[in-house]
Amino acid sequence: HGMADDNVHFQNATEMTNALINANKQYEMFFYPNKNHGIYGGNARLHLYYLMTNFIKENL
């Protein structure tokens, strides 16, 4: 989640995290400081795509 996202506010991510914990659901979440909704700049997007690719390989 881009912490500077003005489309989906960071508070929404924390509320979702709390709901997942309360429902005893496993989850993975990553935060990108100073990144907006597109999560671009520096190595942020490369890092995100690497994590998504590994998740798909391990879970599908």
C-alpha positions in Angstrom: 0.0 0.0 0.0 1.4 3.4 -1.0 1.3 5.4 2.2 0.8 8.7 0.3 -2.1 7.2 -1.7 -4.9 9.8 -2.1 -7.3 7.2 -3.7 -7.2 4.6 -1.0 -6.2 6.2 2.3 -3.7 4.5 4.6 -6.4 4.4 7.3 -8.4 2.0 5.1 -5.5 -0.4 5.0 -5.2 -0.3 8.8 -8.9 -0.9 9.2 -8.7 -3.9 6.8 -5.7 -5.2 8.7 -7.7 -5.0 12.0 -10.6 -6.8 10.4 -8.4 -9.6 9.1 -6.8 -10.1 12.5 -10.3 -10.1 14.2 -11.4 -12.8 11.7 -8.2 -14.8 12.4 -7.2 -14.6 8.7 -3.7 -14.9 7.5 -2.5 -12.1 5.3 0.6 -10.3 3.9 0.7 -6.6 3.5 3.5 -4.3 2.4 3.7 -0.6 2.9 5.6 1.8 0.6 6.4 5.1 2.3 6.0 8.3 0.2 4.4 6.3 -2.6 1.0 7.1 -4.1 -1.6 4.8 -5.7 0.7 3.8 -8.6 3.6 2.8 -6.3 6.3 4.0 -8.7 9.7 5.6 -8.3 12.9 4.1 -7.3 12.8 0.3 -6.9 9.3 0.3 -5.3 7.4 -1.1 -8.3 10.1 -3.6 -9.0 9.9 -4.8 -5.4 6.1 -5.0 -5.5 6.1 -7.0 -8.8 8.8 -9.3 -7.4 6.6 -10.0 -4.3 3.5 -10.5 -6.4 5.3 -12.9 -8.8 6.6 -15.0 -5.9 3.2 -15.1 -4.3 1.6 -16.4 -7.5 4.4 -19.0 -7.9 4.0 -20.2 -4.3 0.2 -20.2 -4.1 -1.1 -21.2 -7.5 
